[in-house]
Amino acid sequence: MEFVVEYRALIATLAGICALLVLLLRARLHAFAALLLVAILSALAAGMAPKLAFDTVQKGMGGTLGFIAPVIGLGALFGAILEASGAVQALARRVSEMASVGKQRWAMGGLGVIAATPVFFDVALIILMPFIAALSSRTGRLTLVFGLPLCAGLAVGHAFIPPTPGPIAIAELIGADLGWVILFGGLTGLISVAIAGPLLSWALERHEMLPGHVAVRSELNEERSDPPRVSFGIAAALIALPLILILFGTLGQLVLSAGFLKDAVAVVGHPFSALLIASGLTYIVLVPRSDTGRNRMKETITRAFEPTGVVILVTGAGGAFKQVLVDTGAGAQLAEGILSFGLSPILAGFALALLVRLAQGSATVAMITAAGLAAPIVAAAGLSAPELGLVTIAIAAGASGFSHVNDSGFWLVGRLFEINEAETLRTWTISTGLIAVTGLISVLFLSLLV
C-alpha cells in the first residue's frame, strides 16, 4: 500500500500511456483529443486538485505553443512559397539532367532531404512523382530505382531537420537548441539516407528484388503542370537560407563576445527571424509576374496552413502531457527508474519513440509523445546543449522506424509506385527501419565526440 501511495503519480502516468494507446488504436480517437484527455485524467489520478490539474494542462500547452506555433506556421509559409514558385521542381530538373543512373539515384536521395525540409513528406512526394516517372521512362529502369532513395530522403528531411514540425516539437519539449539539431540532423541524416536510399535501392535491384514498373511516356505531364522555371542555384540557396541562419545564430552565441554583433547574430539566427527572412526573400525573388501565377501562389499558401493547425494542436497537447509529468512528479520517478537500469537518455528516447511509432503509425505523434516522456529523463541527466541535440535526433530516428500498415505514408508510397502491401513492406518498411537503426548508431558515435 505504501508503494502505491509513494508511486501514485508514476502509476497514474503509466496507466495514462496505456489508455492513450487504446484511444489511438482501438477507439480511433484523434491524437489531439486523446493526448489532452490523457493529460487531464493522469493529473487527476495522480492526486492533483481539479483546478491545479487544468492549470497544469493550460500551462503546458501554452508554454509549448508559444514557440512551436510561430515556427510551424512560418515553416508552412516558406514551404508553400517554394512549392508554388517551382523551386523544388527546379532541383528535380537538375537531377534529371545527370548522365548516369548511379548519380541520379544518389541525387534523388539528396533531393528528398532538401525538399522535405520546407515541405511536408506527402506533398513533396506528390510534387516530385512526375520526375521519378521521367527518369524511369528515359532510363528504362523501375520507378523505385529512383523512388526509394527519394522517399528515404523525404523521411529523413521530415524527421531529422527543422523547420519540419517533428524535430522542432522535440527540441522545444526537451529544451534543445535548433542549431545543434540542424547540425546533428544533417550529419546523421545524410548517412541514414545513403544506406536506406541509394545503397538499398542498388542492392535490391542488383538481386532482382525491387518491385514496381517502368514508367511510360503517357505518365510524363510535368511540362504542362509545372509552375514557371526557377534556376537551380537560386532554388538551392533559398531552401538552405533559414538553416544557415539558424546555425549561424547558434555558433555566434558560442564564439562571439558580448556586444552589438552578438546581439545582431542572435536576432538574425533566431528561428522566427530566420524563417521570416527566408520567406520574405523567397517571395520577393520568386513571386510570379502573372495574375494567374500570383493567384496560384496565394491558393497554395492558404492550403499549406490547413495541415499545420492539426500539427500545432497535437504538439500543444503533447506539451500539456509533459507538464503533467513534471508537476505531478511522475516524470522524475520515471527518469529515476530508467536511469537506474543504465539506459541512457539517447537509448530511452529512441526506444520510446520507436514503440509509439510501431503502435500508432504517425511519426509526428510518435516524436511528440516520446519527447514528452523523455523530457524528465533528459532533465534528470543534466545534459549539455550538444547532447540535447543528439537526444532530439535519437527520438526522431526512433519515430521514423519501420513504417507499416498503420502509417498513412505506407499506403501513399504503395499507391504512387503501384506496389502491393507485401512489396511495400519489403522496400519502404525496410528502408525506414534502416533509417532508424542507422540514425541511432550515428547518434551514439557522435555522443562519444561531444
VOPAGU-2260 file (C-alpha; in pm, 1 decimal, decimal comma):
REM VOPAGU-2260
SITE   aa  ch    i         X         Y         Z
SITE  MET   A    0       0,0       0,0       0,0
SITE  GLU   A    1     285,8     235,8      83,1
SITE  PHE   A    2     432,4     160,8    -258,9
SITE  VAL   A    3     108,0     261,5    -429,2
SITE  VAL   A    4      92,8     586,9    -234,5
SITE  GLU   A    5     458,5     671,0    -296,5
SITE  TYR   A    6     442,4     597,6    -667,7
SITE  ARG   A    7      84,1     707,4    -728,5
SITE  ALA   A    8     187,4     968,3    -986,4
SITE  LEU   A    9     401,3     720,5   -1179,6
SITE  ILE   A   10     128,9     453,4   -1173,8
SITE  ALA   A   11    -123,2     711,7   -1297,5
SITE  THR   A   12     111,2     811,3   -1580,0
SITE  LEU   A   13     176,2     452,6   -1690,0
SITE  ALA   A   14    -198,2     387,6   -1687,2
SITE  GLY   A   15    -242,1     705,6   -1889,1
SITE  ILE   A   16       7,6     585,8   -2151,2
SITE  CYS   A   17    -182,2     256,3   -2183,1
SITE  ALA   A   18    -508,0     449,9   -2213,7
SITE  LEU   A   19    -352,0     671,5   -2480,7
SITE  LEU   A   20    -262,4     371,8   -2694,8
SITE  VAL   A   21    -612,2     226,9   -2653,1
SITE  LEU   A   22    -771,3     557,6   -2751,0
SITE  LEU   A   23    -549,3     589,7   -3057,8
SITE  LEU   A   24    -557,4     229,1   -3176,9
SITE  ARG   A   25    -896,1      90,4   -3075,1
SITE  ALA   A   26   -1120,0     393,2   -3030,8
SITE  ARG   A   27    -953,3     571,7   -3328,2
SITE  LEU   A   28    -972,1     898,2   -3136,1
SITE  HIS   A   29    -777,4    1187,9   -3286,6
SITE  ALA   A   30    -428,8    1231,4   -3136,4
SITE  PHE   A   31    -507,2    1584,1   -3011,3
SITE  ALA   A   32    -816,3    1479,0   -2817,3
SITE  ALA   A   33    -650,0    1159,9   -2690,7
SITE  LEU   A   34    -337,8    1338,4   -2562,0
SITE  LEU   A   35    -537,9    1615,9   -2396,5
SITE  LEU   A   36    -780,5    1372,4   -2232,4
SITE  VAL   A   37    -499,3    1153,0   -2101,8
SITE  ALA   A   38    -310,8    1457,0   -1969,4
SITE  ILE   A   39    -615,9    1570,5   -1769,6
SITE  LEU   A   40    -702,7    1223,5   -1637,7
SITE  SER   A   41    -340,0    1146,7   -1547,6
SITE  ALA   A   42    -316,1    1470,3   -1348,1
SITE  LEU   A   43    -637,2    1393,5   -1159,2
SITE  ALA   A   44    -540,2    1029,9   -1099,9
SITE  ALA   A   45    -202,4    1142,3    -964,6
SITE  GLY   A   46    -384,8    1333,9    -688,6
SITE  MET   A   47    -395,9    1686,6    -827,9
SITE  ALA   A   48    -691,4    1905,9    -735,7
SITE  PRO   A   49    -911,7    1974,4   -1041,0
SITE  LYS   A   50    -816,4    2343,7   -1065,6
SITE  LEU   A   51    -446,5    2265,7   -1036,8
SITE  ALA   A   52    -479,1    1986,6   -1294,2
SITE  PHE   A   53    -637,3    2216,6   -1552,4
SITE  ASP   A   54    -388,1    2494,0   -1472,5
SITE  THR   A   55    -105,2    2247,9   -1536,3
SITE  VAL   A   56    -253,7    2140,0   -1868,9
SITE  GLN   A   57    -305,9    2500,9   -1970,5
SITE  LYS   A   58      48,4    2598,2   -1872,3
SITE  GLY   A   59     199,3    2306,1   -2060,3
SITE  MET   A   60       2,3    2368,4   -2377,3
SITE  GLY   A   61      52,1    2745,1   -2374,8
SITE  GLY   A   62     421,3    2724,9   -2293,0
SITE  THR   A   63     486,5    2478,6   -2573,2
SITE  LEU   A   64     286,8    2660,3   -2839,2
SITE  GLY   A   65     444,0    2996,7   -2760,9
SITE  PHE   A   66     745,5    2882,4   -2961,5
SITE  ILE   A   67     608,4    2597,5   -3169,6
SITE  ALA   A   68     310,1    2770,1   -3334,1
SITE  PRO   A   69     502,6    3057,8   -3497,2
SITE  VAL   A   70     780,0    2829,2   -3621,3
SITE  ILE   A   71     542,4    2573,3   -3772,0
SITE  GLY   A   72     333,8    2848,5   -3927,8
SITE  LEU   A   73     636,1    3023,4   -4077,3
SITE  GLY   A   74     774,0    2690,0   -4197,9
SITE  ALA   A   75     446,2    2619,0   -4375,7
SITE  LEU   A   76     452,5    2964,9   -4534,7
SITE  PHE   A   77     811,1    2917,1   -4651,4
SITE  GLY   A   78     734,3    2573,9   -4794,8
SITE  ALA   A   79     422,0    2695,2   -4972,9
SITE  ILE   A   80     612,1    2974,8   -5147,5
SITE  LEU   A   81     878,3    2728,7   -5259,3
SITE  GLU   A   82     614,5    2482,8   -5380,9
SITE  ALA   A   83     411,4    2737,6   -5575,6
SITE  SER   A   84     715,8    2905,8   -5731,1
SITE  GLY   A   85     859,8    2582,9   -5869,9
SITE  ALA   A   86    1178,9    2586,7   -5659,8
SITE  VAL   A   87    1151,0    2218,5   -5566,2
SITE  GLN   A   88    1086,2    2125,0   -5929,1
SITE  ALA   A   89    1398,1    2319,5   -6029,8
SITE  LEU   A   90    1608,3    2092,0   -5812,0
SITE  ALA   A   91    1441,4    1786,2   -5962,3
SITE  ARG   A   92    1514,4    1904,0   -6316,5
SITE  ARG   A   93    1884,3    1930,2   -6235,8
SITE  VAL   A   94    1879,4    1569,8   -6111,8
SITE  SER   A   95    1703,6    1453,0   -6430,7
SITE  GLU   A   96    1979,8    1611,2   -6639,9
SITE  MET   A   97    2253,3    1398,5   -6480,0
SITE  ALA   A   98    2418,4    1148,7   -6710,6
SITE  SER   A   99    2433,0     820,9   -6517,0
SITE  VAL   A  100    2169,1     624,9   -6329,5
SITE  GLY   A  101    2406,0     592,7   -6033,3
SITE  LYS   A  102    2440,0     968,2   -5996,8
SITE  GLN   A  103    2066,7    1014,8   -6037,8
SITE  ARG   A  104    1997,9     755,9   -5767,0
SITE  TRP   A  105    2221,8     938,2   -5518,4
SITE  ALA   A  106    2095,8    1279,2   -5621,8
SITE  MET   A  107    1733,9    1174,8   -5561,6
SITE  GLY   A  108    1822,7    1088,9   -5200,7
SITE  GLY   A  109    1976,1    1431,8   -5151,2
SITE  LEU   A  110    1683,2    1596,7   -5325,4
SITE  GLY   A  111    1445,0    1422,5   -5085,0
SITE  VAL   A  112    1627,4    1562,1   -4781,2
SITE  ILE   A  113    1621,8    1914,5   -4923,3
SITE  ALA   A  114    1262,2    1900,9   -5044,5
SITE  ALA   A  115    1113,7    1764,3   -4719,7
SITE  THR   A  116    1282,6    2027,4   -4504,3
SITE  PRO   A  117    1038,9    2305,8   -4600,1
SITE  VAL   A  118     756,5    2087,8   -4742,6
SITE  PHE   A  119     556,1    1804,2   -4583,3
SITE  PHE   A  120     651,0    1446,1   -4681,4
SITE  ASP   A  121     334,3    1363,8   -4874,0
SITE  VAL   A  122     324,9    1699,2   -5055,0
SITE  ALA   A  123     689,7    1671,5   -5162,9
SITE  LEU   A  124     643,3    1313,1   -5284,4
SITE  ILE   A  125     338,9    1403,6   -5494,8
SITE  ILE   A  126     517,8    1707,9   -5640,6
SITE  LEU   A  127     822,1    1502,6   -5740,0
SITE  MET   A  128     648,2    1190,6   -5873,5
SITE  PRO   A  129     641,5    1319,2   -6236,1
SITE  PHE   A  130    1020,5    1349,9   -6225,3
SITE  ILE   A  131    1053,1     993,9   -6094,5
SITE  ALA   A  132     837,4     881,0   -6386,9
SITE  ALA   A  133    1050,6    1083,7   -6628,4
SITE  LEU   A  134    1375,0     927,2   -6504,7
SITE  SER   A  135    1221,8     579,8   -6518,2
SITE  SER   A  136    1098,7     627,2   -6874,1
SITE  ARG   A  137    1423,5     776,8   -7004,9
SITE  THR   A  138    1646,3     510,2   -6849,4
SITE  GLY   A  139    1416,5     207,4   -6875,5
SITE  ARG   A  140    1462,6     136,3   -6503,1
SITE  LEU   A  141    1194,9      65,7   -6243,1
SITE  THR   A  142    1044,2     371,2   -6075,0
SITE  LEU   A  143    1164,0     252,8   -5731,9
SITE  VAL   A  144    1526,4     268,6   -5853,0
SITE  PHE   A  145    1489,6     643,5   -5808,3
SITE  GLY   A  146    1178,7     648,0   -5589,9
SITE  LEU   A  147    1320,8     458,3   -5293,1
SITE  PRO   A  148    1615,1     699,0   -5249,8
SITE  LEU   A  149    1374,9     992,1   -5283,0
SITE  CYS   A  150    1138,3     851,0   -5020,8
SITE  ALA   A  151    1426,7     779,5   -4781,6
SITE  GLY   A  152    1546,5    1137,2   -4824,5
SITE  LEU   A  153    1196,0    1271,5   -4767,1
SITE  ALA   A  154    1155,8    1063,5   -4449,3
SITE  VAL   A  155    1486,0    1190,4   -4310,3
SITE  GLY   A  156    1418,7    1551,5   -4406,9
SITE  HIS   A  157    1074,0    1526,5   -4248,9
SITE  ALA   A  158    1202,2    1390,3   -3915,9
SITE  PHE   A  159    1564,5    1497,1   -3867,2
SITE  ILE   A  160    1593,8    1855,4   -3990,3
SITE  PRO   A  161    1393,9    2165,0   -3885,2
SITE  PRO   A  162    1182,9    2357,2   -3980,0
SITE  THR   A  163     961,9    2049,9   -4015,5
SITE  PRO   A  164     727,5    2020,4   -3712,5
SITE  GLY   A  165     859,9    1695,4   -3562,0
SITE  PRO   A  166    1216,1    1793,3   -3466,9
SITE  ILE   A  167    1100,3    2141,7   -3368,2
SITE  ALA   A  168     849,2    1990,2   -3126,8
SITE  ILE   A  169    1107,8    1753,6   -2978,0
SITE  ALA   A  170    1359,4    2035,5   -2934,5
SITE  GLU   A  171    1104,9    2254,7   -2757,3
SITE  LEU   A  172     980,5    1977,6   -2528,4
SITE  ILE   A  173    1327,9    1869,9   -2412,2
SITE  GLY   A  174    1493,1    2212,8   -2433,6
SITE  ALA   A  175    1733,3    2151,1   -2725,0
SITE  ASP   A  176    1885,7    2427,9   -2937,4
SITE  LEU   A  177    1772,1    2413,2   -3301,0
SITE  GLY   A  178    2120,7    2494,1   -3426,3
SITE  TRP   A  179    2260,5    2173,1   -3277,3
SITE  VAL   A  180    1955,5    1982,3   -3402,7
SITE  ILE   A  181    2016,8    2104,4   -3758,8
SITE  LEU   A  182    2387,8    2022,9   -3739,4
SITE  PHE   A  183    2346,5    1671,7   -3599,6
SITE  GLY   A  184    2033,3    1607,1   -3802,7
SITE  GLY   A  185    2221,4    1689,0   -4121,5
SITE  LEU   A  186    2519,6    1468,0   -4032,3
SITE  THR   A  187    2321,1    1163,7   -3921,0
SITE  GLY   A  188    2053,0    1219,2   -4184,0
SITE  LEU   A  189    2293,3    1203,1   -4477,4
SITE  ILE   A  190    2436,9     873,6   -4350,0
SITE  SER   A  191    2088,9     730,6   -4296,6
SITE  VAL   A  192    1972,6     838,3   -4642,1
SITE  ALA   A  193    2278,6     686,9   -4809,1
SITE  ILE   A  194    2215,4     345,2   -4654,2
SITE  ALA   A  195    1834,8     341,5   -4660,3
SITE  GLY   A  196    1805,7     501,8   -5003,7
SITE  PRO   A  197    2063,2     466,6   -5284,8
SITE  LEU   A  198    2250,3     169,3   -5136,9
SITE  LEU   A  199    1932,3     -23,6   -5052,7
SITE  SER   A  200    1786,4      55,3   -5395,5
SITE  TRP   A  201    2107,8     -61,4   -5563,6
SITE  ALA   A  202    2120,8    -384,1   -5359,9
SITE  LEU   A  203    1756,4    -473,6   -5422,7
SITE  GLU   A  204    1786,1    -400,1   -5794,0
SITE  ARG   A  205    2109,5    -599,3   -5824,2
SITE  HIS   A  206    1946,1    -905,4   -5666,4
SITE  GLU   A  207    1627,8    -855,4   -5873,7
SITE  MET   A  208    1423,0    -796,6   -5558,0
SITE  LEU   A  209    1297,1    -449,5   -5648,2
SITE  PRO   A  210     924,1    -449,7   -5735,5
SITE  GLY   A  211     730,0    -199,4   -5943,7
SITE  HIS   A  212     722,5     -99,8   -6307,3
SITE  VAL   A  213     890,3     116,0   -6569,6
SITE  ALA   A  214     703,3     441,0   -6635,0
SITE  VAL   A  215     567,3     506,4   -6982,4
SITE  ARG   A  216     554,1     833,2   -7172,1
SITE  SER   A  217     186,5     891,3   -7101,7
SITE  GLU   A  218     273,4     943,8   -6735,2
SITE  LEU   A  219     501,0    1239,2   -6811,2
SITE  ASN   A  220     297,9    1552,2   -6775,0
SITE  GLU   A  221     533,1    1767,3   -6574,8
SITE  GLU   A  222     593,4    2016,2   -6856,7
SITE  ARG   A  223     223,7    2104,2   -6866,7
SITE  SER   A  224     166,3    2112,8   -6492,4
SITE  ASP   A  225     484,2    2271,4   -6353,1
SITE  PRO   A  226     499,8    2632,8   -6241,3
SITE  PRO   A  227     739,1    2869,8   -6421,3
SITE  ARG   A  228    1101,6    2761,3   -6422,6
SITE  VAL   A  229    1340,6    2867,3   -6145,2
SITE  SER   A  230    1718,0    2830,6   -6165,0
SITE  PHE   A  231    1879,9    2550,8   -5967,1
SITE  GLY   A  232    2124,6    2780,3   -5787,0
SITE  ILE   A  233    1858,5    3021,9   -5664,5
SITE  ALA   A  234    1629,9    2739,0   -5550,6
SITE  ALA   A  235    1906,8    2562,9   -5357,0
SITE  ALA   A  236    2027,0    2885,1   -5194,1
SITE  LEU   A  237    1679,2    2987,4   -5081,1
SITE  ILE   A  238    1595,9    2645,6   -4934,5
SITE  ALA   A  239    1924,5    2640,9   -4741,6
SITE  LEU   A  240    1895,0    3001,9   -4618,4
SITE  PRO   A  241    1692,4    2952,9   -4295,5
SITE  LEU   A  242    1904,6    2653,2   -4192,1
SITE  ILE   A  243    2224,3    2852,9   -4242,7
SITE  LEU   A  244    2086,4    3149,4   -4046,9
SITE  ILE   A  245    1982,3    2930,9   -3750,8
SITE  LEU   A  246    2320,8    2755,2   -3747,8
SITE  PHE   A  247    2491,7    3093,3   -3772,7
SITE  GLY   A  248    2294,9    3215,0   -3471,1
SITE  THR   A  249    2386,3    2910,8   -3261,7
SITE  LEU   A  250    2756,0    2924,0   -3346,3
SITE  GLY   A  251    2762,4    3301,3   -3295,0
SITE  GLN   A  252    2647,5    3261,9   -2935,6
SITE  LEU   A  253    2937,4    3022,8   -2874,5
SITE  VAL   A  254    3225,6    3216,8   -3029,9
SITE  LEU   A  255    3132,1    3586,1   -3013,7
SITE  SER   A  256    3187,4    3806,9   -2710,1
SITE  ALA   A  257    2904,4    4013,4   -2564,8
SITE  GLY   A  258    2817,6    4319,2   -2767,4
SITE  PHE   A  259    2621,9    4451,8   -3063,1
SITE  LEU   A  260    2748,5    4188,3   -3308,3
SITE  LYS   A  261    2648,5    3900,4   -3083,1
SITE  ASP   A  262    2303,8    4054,1   -3029,7
SITE  ALA   A  263    2260,2    4107,7   -3404,5
SITE  VAL   A  264    2356,3    3747,8   -3477,4
SITE  ALA   A  265    2112,8    3629,0   -3208,8
SITE  VAL   A  266    1829,2    3822,6   -3374,4
SITE  VAL   A  267    1905,9    3706,0   -3728,7
SITE  GLY   A  268    1966,8    3347,1   -3620,2
SITE  HIS   A  269    1653,2    3304,4   -3411,9
SITE  PRO   A  270    1412,3    3060,9   -3584,3
SITE  PHE   A  271    1140,9    3327,4   -3600,2
SITE  SER   A  272    1368,9    3575,9   -3776,4
SITE  ALA   A  273    1539,2    3314,3   -3995,0
SITE  LEU   A  274    1209,5    3185,9   -4134,5
SITE  LEU   A  275    1067,4    3535,6   -4175,7
SITE  ILE   A  276    1376,6    3647,1   -4367,8
SITE  ALA   A  277    1375,5    3332,3   -4582,3
SITE  SER   A  278    1002,1    3357,7   -4655,6
SITE  GLY   A  279    1020,4    3726,1   -4741,5
SITE  LEU   A  280    1326,5    3695,0   -4961,3
SITE  THR   A  281    1187,7    3386,5   -5136,5
SITE  TYR   A  282     862,3    3567,0   -5209,7
SITE  ILE   A  283    1044,6    3872,6   -5345,8
SITE  VAL   A  284    1274,1    3665,1   -5567,4
SITE  LEU   A  285    1024,7    3405,7   -5686,6
SITE  VAL   A  286     687,6    3582,1   -5688,1
SITE  PRO   A  287     513,3    3511,4   -6022,4
SITE  ARG   A  288     467,4    3805,8   -6256,1
SITE  SER   A  289     128,4    3699,5   -6394,1
SITE  ASP   A  290    -204,2    3726,6   -6216,9
SITE  THR   A  291    -257,4    3353,0   -6266,5
SITE  GLY   A  292      74,1    3272,1   -6102,7
SITE  ARG   A  293      10,6    3504,3   -5808,6
SITE  ASN   A  294    -335,0    3355,9   -5755,1
SITE  ARG   A  295    -187,3    3005,7   -5760,9
SITE  MET   A  296      71,5    3105,8   -5501,0
SITE  LYS   A  297    -198,6    3261,6   -5281,8
SITE  GLU   A  298    -406,9    2943,3   -5301,7
SITE  THR   A  299    -103,6    2726,5   -5222,7
SITE  ILE   A  300     -16,3    2935,5   -4917,8
SITE  THR   A  301    -373,4    2917,6   -4790,0
SITE  ARG   A  302    -382,9    2541,0   -4844,9
SITE  ALA   A  303     -48,5    2493,7   -4667,9
SITE  PHE   A  304    -185,6    2628,8   -4339,6
SITE  GLU   A  305    -461,2    2365,5   -4322,2
SITE  PRO   A  306    -248,3    2070,4   -4200,1
SITE  THR   A  307     -41,6    2292,6   -3969,0
SITE  GLY   A  308    -342,1    2353,7   -3744,3
SITE  VAL   A  309    -364,8    1984,0   -3662,9
SITE  VAL   A  310       9,4    1956,9   -3601,5
SITE  ILE   A  311       7,9    2261,0   -3372,6
SITE  LEU   A  312    -283,0    2126,1   -3165,5
SITE  VAL   A  313    -125,2    1781,0   -3130,6
SITE  THR   A  314     205,6    1938,1   -3030,2
SITE  GLY   A  315      32,6    2155,8   -2772,5
SITE  ALA   A  316    -144,5    1855,1   -2622,9
SITE  GLY   A  317     190,6    1676,4   -2606,6
SITE  GLY   A  318     328,4    1974,4   -2416,4
SITE  ALA   A  319      35,7    1953,9   -2173,9
SITE  PHE   A  320     106,7    1585,2   -2109,4
SITE  LYS   A  321     474,5    1663,9   -2049,5
SITE  GLN   A  322     381,1    1934,9   -1797,3
SITE  VAL   A  323     164,0    1686,5   -1609,0
SITE  LEU   A  324     463,8    1454,1   -1583,1
SITE  VAL   A  325     674,1    1737,1   -1443,8
SITE  ASP   A  326     423,5    1886,4   -1198,3
SITE  THR   A  327     298,3    1556,2   -1055,7
SITE  GLY   A  328     649,9    1423,6   -1002,7
SITE  ALA   A  329     579,1    1121,5   -1224,1
SITE  GLY   A  330     846,0    1232,3   -1469,1
SITE  ALA   A  331    1114,8    1237,8   -1202,7
SITE  GLN   A  332    1015,0     889,8   -1084,5
SITE  LEU   A  333    1012,3     763,3   -1442,6
SITE  ALA   A  334    1355,1     916,8   -1501,7
SITE  GLU   A  335    1499,7     760,9   -1188,2
SITE  GLY   A  336    1367,0     419,7   -1285,5
SITE  ILE   A  337    1500,9     430,7   -1640,5
SITE  LEU   A  338    1839,9     575,3   -1545,7
SITE  SER   A  339    1874,9     316,5   -1266,6
SITE  PHE   A  340    1863,6      44,6   -1533,5
SITE  GLY   A  341    2159,0     210,4   -1705,6
SITE  LEU   A  342    1956,3     319,2   -2005,4
SITE  SER   A  343    2093,8     646,6   -2140,7
SITE  PRO   A  344    1861,7     932,1   -2245,4
SITE  ILE   A  345    1958,5     863,0   -2608,2
SITE  LEU   A  346    1854,6     497,2   -2592,3
SITE  ALA   A  347    1547,7     573,7   -2380,8
SITE  GLY   A  348    1428,4     841,5   -2622,4
SITE  PHE   A  349    1486,8     618,7   -2923,9
SITE  ALA   A  350    1307,6     320,1   -2767,8
SITE  LEU   A  351    1006,8     523,7   -2654,9
SITE  ALA   A  352     967,5     684,9   -2996,6
SITE  LEU   A  353    1000,1     354,1   -3181,5
SITE  LEU   A  354     741,4     184,4   -2959,2
SITE  VAL   A  355     488,1     463,4   -3011,2
SITE  ARG   A  356     562,8     469,4   -3385,8
SITE  LEU   A  357     504,4      93,7   -3419,8
SITE  ALA   A  358     186,8     115,8   -3213,9
SITE  GLN   A  359       6,4     405,9   -3382,3
SITE  GLY   A  360     185,7     484,6   -3709,6
SITE  SER   A  361     231,2     861,8   -3717,9
SITE  ALA   A  362     593,9     973,4   -3699,4
SITE  THR   A  363     497,6    1320,7   -3577,0
SITE  VAL   A  364     274,6    1187,2   -3296,9
SITE  ALA   A  365     549,5     941,2   -3200,2
SITE  MET   A  366     805,1    1222,8   -3179,1
SITE  ILE   A  367     580,4    1444,9   -2968,1
SITE  THR   A  368     469,1    1166,7   -2731,4
SITE  ALA   A  369     820,1    1027,2   -2684,6
SITE  ALA   A  370     966,9    1374,7   -2630,9
SITE  GLY   A  371     712,7    1443,8   -2357,1
SITE  LEU   A  372     801,5    1117,0   -2184,5
SITE  ALA   A  373    1175,8    1168,3   -2231,9
SITE  ALA   A  374    1180,5    1529,7   -2107,8
SITE  PRO   A  375    1205,3    1436,8   -1736,3
SITE  ILE   A  376    1474,0    1178,1   -1815,7
SITE  VAL   A  377    1673,6    1440,7   -2003,1
SITE  ALA   A  378    1629,7    1692,5   -1721,7
SITE  ALA   A  379    1747,6    1443,0   -1459,7
SITE  ALA   A  380    2055,7    1356,1   -1665,0
SITE  GLY   A  381    2174,6    1718,2   -1683,8
SITE  LEU   A  382    2281,1    1707,2   -2047,9
SITE  SER   A  383    2479,2    1971,4   -2235,6
SITE  ALA   A  384    2343,1    2160,4   -2538,4
SITE  PRO   A  385    2510,7    1928,6   -2794,4
SITE  GLU   A  386    2388,5    1621,6   -2603,8
SITE  LEU   A  387    2032,4    1756,6   -2608,5
SITE  GLY   A  388    2065,6    1792,0   -2986,2
SITE  LEU   A  389    2169,0    1427,4   -3010,7
SITE  VAL   A  390    1875,3    1311,5   -2797,5
SITE  THR   A  391    1645,6    1503,7   -3031,9
SITE  ILE   A  392    1781,2    1315,7   -3332,1
SITE  ALA   A  393    1762,2     982,4   -3148,0
SITE  ILE   A  394    1391,7    1040,6   -3083,0
SITE  ALA   A  395    1341,4    1145,9   -3445,1
SITE  ALA   A  396    1519,6     830,6   -3564,3
SITE  GLY   A  397    1304,1     605,0   -3348,2
SITE  ALA   A  398     987,7     777,0   -3466,2
SITE  SER   A  399    1090,7     721,9   -3830,9
SITE  GLY   A  400    1140,4     347,3   -3798,3
SITE  PHE   A  401     956,0      58,8   -3962,4
SITE  SER   A  402     660,8     229,5   -4127,8
SITE  HIS   A  403     388,1     -29,5   -4180,3
SITE  VAL   A  404      15,7     -65,7   -4238,0
SITE  ASN   A  405     -96,4     178,6   -3965,7
SITE  ASP   A  406     102,2     464,3   -4124,0
SITE  SER   A  407     -55,4     678,7   -4396,3
SITE  GLY   A  408     286,2     714,2   -4559,8
SITE  PHE   A  409     298,2     337,8   -4612,1
SITE  TRP   A  410     -18,0     349,7   -4822,4
SITE  LEU   A  411      87,1     662,9   -5009,2
SITE  VAL   A  412     415,4     504,1   -5119,2
SITE  GLY   A  413     241,0     182,4   -5220,9
SITE  ARG   A  414     -25,6     365,0   -5421,5
SITE  LEU   A  415     206,4     605,9   -5602,1
SITE  PHE   A  416     455,2     335,7   -5702,0
SITE  GLU   A  417     180,0      80,9   -5773,2
SITE  ILE   A  418     313,1    -195,5   -5548,6
SITE  ASN   A  419     113,0    -419,3   -5316,4
SITE  GLU   A  420     134,8    -440,9   -4936,7
SITE  ALA   A  421     392,6    -719,9   -4927,4
SITE  GLU   A  422     614,5    -535,3   -5174,6
SITE  THR   A  423     581,1    -212,8   -4976,2
SITE  LEU   A  424     688,6    -398,0   -4662,5
SITE  ARG   A  425     993,5    -538,1   -4844,0
SITE  THR   A  426    1101,0    -194,0   -4965,4
SITE  TRP   A  427     960,3     104,9   -4777,9
SITE  THR   A  428     935,2     -63,0   -4436,3
SITE  ILE   A  429    1290,9    -194,1   -4462,5
SITE  SER   A  430    1410,2     148,5   -4574,7
SITE  THR   A  431    1253,2     325,3   -4275,4
SITE  GLY   A  432    1389,9      55,7   -4044,9
SITE  LEU   A  433    1739,0     124,9   -4176,4
SITE  ILE   A  434    1684,3     497,0   -4122,6
SITE  ALA   A  435    1604,9     432,0   -3755,9
SITE  VAL   A  436    1891,7     192,4   -3689,1
SITE  THR   A  437    2149,7     394,0   -3882,9
SITE  GLY   A  438    2032,9     714,6   -3716,8
SITE  LEU   A  439    2073,1     561,2   -3370,7
SITE  ILE   A  440    2419,5     423,1   -3445,6
SITE  SER   A  441    2531,3     759,4   -3585,2
SITE  VAL   A  442    2398,7     942,1   -3278,8
SITE  LEU   A  443    2576,0     700,7   -3044,1
SITE  PHE   A  444    2901,2     754,8   -3230,7
SITE  LEU   A  445    2864,5    1133,4   -3219,1
SITE  SER   A  446    2786,2    1114,7   -2847,4
SITE  LEU   A  447    3141,9     984,8   -2792,6
SITE  LEU   A  448    3280,1    1303,7   -2951,2
SITE  VAL   A  449    3074,3    1576,0   -2778,2
